Amino acid sequence: MRTNTHLKMYHESGIDLGPGLFFADGKRKVDYVLCYKYKKKSASKSRLSITSNGSVPITIQSRLEAEPELGEVGAAAGEPEESKLSEEEKALMRQEFEAGLLEAGLQIERDKEVRVHAFCINSLLARGVYDSAYPLHDVSSGRLILHEEWANYGVMYKYQPVDLIRKYFGEQIGLYFAWLGVYTQLLIPPSVLGIIVFLYGIFTVDTNVPSQETCNHNLNITMCPLCDAVCDYWHLSTVCSLARASYLFDNGATVLFAIFMSLWAACFLEHWKRRQMCLKHTWDLTSLEDEEDELRPEYEEALQEKKAKIKVSIRVISYFNKYFNCTKSLFLVIAYLVHSVRTTDKESSTLPFYKKKNCQIRRLFSIVMLFNFFFLLPVCVQIFVTFSAVFGVVVYRICMLSVWSMNPDPEAKASVRMTVTTTGIILNMLVVLVLEEVYGAIAVWLTELELPKTEEEFEERLIFKSFFLKSMNAFAPIFYVAFFKGRFAGRPGDYVYVFGDYRMEECAPPGCLIELCIQLSMIMLGKQLIQNNVFEILIPKLKKMYRTIQEQKGMKREEDEENEAEERRPKQQYHKDFALEPFEGVSPEYMEMIIQYGFVSLFVASFPLAPAFALLNNVIEIRLDASKFVTEIRRPDAVRCKDIGIWYNILCGISKFSVITNAFVISFTSEFVPKMVYKYMYSVNGTMSGFTEHSLSYFNVSNFPPGTAPSTTLITGVTMCRYKDYRDPPWSADPYTFSKEYWSVLAARLAFVIFFQVSK
């Protein structure tokens, strides 16, 4: 029995409690509450649910958590058989189920709900009868301790009570928060080092010779137009601020930081393996064996339907064999071609579609190829959509550059590049957020079409598809800026065009790294802020508000005495828990953090502050998720597991791939390698003096194709303009071809990639 002190503490903590966890005798504990709701005078489908007080583990095969309105209950999707049942048949099913519970030794007490007292329950009895299952929140001090010591922003500086989390929610959720804690804790060293690298850039930017040369008005370097006809020549000094900002993230310390992050990723994985082994020993999971997972109800239903179709077709073929005097061999051939071989008792758990026999190799191969085609086609379409979205934003930037360059305002012309870049990045971020939600729904649909046999197999396939699609969607714009932008733009007089008239966009003279930095920071921070504040806080609250309004409307519509009495009846704890948000699993939580880990590790060479922003987000995220688990969602089923499963393999893949991406970012996106080549091969005095002049090529404006030269210009007397590239000048024997400096820089870039791999 709770004390008054506990009740007062619960009230202060904001946790809403309700009575009703015991039978009428006040001794026997309610382990499950069986609920059945329906709408009077309506043909709507019935709904059944089962809840537990958490002391009894449950495994219900169908966990469809759609919420009905008060007085109106809609059956979950995917239950065509349920909709065909009459009310009498449904009542008979419930009576048979309850009779089975009584025969099994369970104790039942009836009221508006059916309360069950049990030490164990066979989930197979509930299959096909109850469509939702969740334990009740514990009203003992365990939930209060979690609220005070975990789901509280005032304890952000403390370690998480992972043992209490595991005790209350189970091993699966306990391992997730333990992993998140380790990941957040290990973000501290790279966060500190990343801030130091950024501060180093701030303190040394005034001594950086290339940025000084870019900002030097006396050099009077005239650059070639950014677009054809409408764009004018421009002076290099107009991108002074861009050059200084680029140096903040593109300096010598960035290379060391990238090497450190590659080593950090490996250390993080090893540290988590050790922590996981300690938790397995402490939580007595070392002897936990992988139990054979039960078949999914959807799989069994499909299997039964397949068997029924086979039986019907075989009867039809037998009819033709009997009355049309077909030979036995012909009958067997037709049966083989149409239905394969009938399943035996041992193979009853396997669909005939997947049977492997030597005589069926060719047929099986053709079926598998057809199967893969139909399931790979939607994935290919989504990849095409992602690349199309990226290309669409590229076209937007190209078109806007031409349009805004027509503005007669000189200040507007000077800021046109930054304006186009910023708006394009914001558009990319919005597209990423929208497509991520779409891809999540498509991944579920594709996985359901595959009809996996078990829940574990279903979960793994869904995780793989979701991660592939969402990571591709999140990283595609960043990959474009890092490795493709400016690579295929061409040169003055020989540009590459899209749609006939629009030139491919180029990188600014300081390089594409600063744009990559802005792109990464905007998408990463935008996803974190919008997902945390909109998807995890605002949308659930709006859903709850909507349900409350609908329930109030439903109460007003029902004016009979029974409903009025029901309304006056005190709310029980299982009523309060039923009103909470359904638990959707830990996969969305993992997915959010794994995508963030990709941002932190894959392109950290372009944005050293990424670990610091990730650390700040995770400190808040832990307490936000804790509050959600304790007060806002139904208590999840306790699931025992030994590790974090397929997520560890995904982490390993990202960590290995990050070494390659960072090596290529430093080699081909930043200006580090060209600067080192110039300093040690072409500099007269061994310094960076003259690098800006060295990195720009010449173009004779008389070589512009007709109609591409500036129609009007504010800079008169221009005979030569400059552009970012290593090409021979127009007065050389072979003008505008790649110079020897180009091949020297390319060789150094490739050598650095190899060096970076070896140093890791």
Secondary structure, 3 states (H helix, E strand, C coil): CCCHHHHHHHHHHCCCCCCCCECCCCCCECCEEEEEECCCCCCCCCEEEEEECCCCCCCCCCCCCCCCECCECCCCCCCHHHHCCCHHHHHHHHHHHHHHHHHCCCEEEECCCEEEECCCCCHHHHCCCCCCEEECCCCCHHHHHHHHHCCCHHHCCCCCCHHHHHHHHCHHHHHHHHHHHHHHHHCHHHHHHHHHHHHHHHHHHHHCHHHHHHHCHHHCCEECCCCCCCCCCEEHHHHHHHHHHHHHHCCHHHHHHHHHHHHHHHHHHHHHHHHHHHHHHHCCCCCCCCCCCCECHHHHHHHHHHHHHHHHHHHHHHHHHHHCCCCHHHHHHHHHHHHCCCCCCCCCCCCHHHCCCHHHHHHHHHHHHHHHHHHHHHHHHHHHHHHHHHHHHHHHHHHHHHHHCCCCCHHHHHCHHHHHHHHHHHHHHHHHHHHHHHHHHHHHHHHHHHCCCEHHHHHHHHHHHHHHHHHHHHHHHHHHHHHCCCCCCEECCEECEECCCEECCCCCCCCCHHHHHHHHHHHHHHHHHHHHHHHHHHHHHHHHHHHHHHHHHHHHHCCCHHHHHHHHCCCCHHHHHHCCECCCCCHHHHHHHHHHHHHHHHCCCCCCCHHHHHHHHHHHHHHHHHHHHHHHECCCCCCCCCCCCHHHHHHHHHHHHHHHHHHHHHHHHCCHHHHHHHHHHHCCCCCCCCHHHHCEEEEEHHHCCCCCCCCCCCCCCCCEEEEECCECCCCCCCCCCECHHHHHHHHHHHHHHHHHHHHC
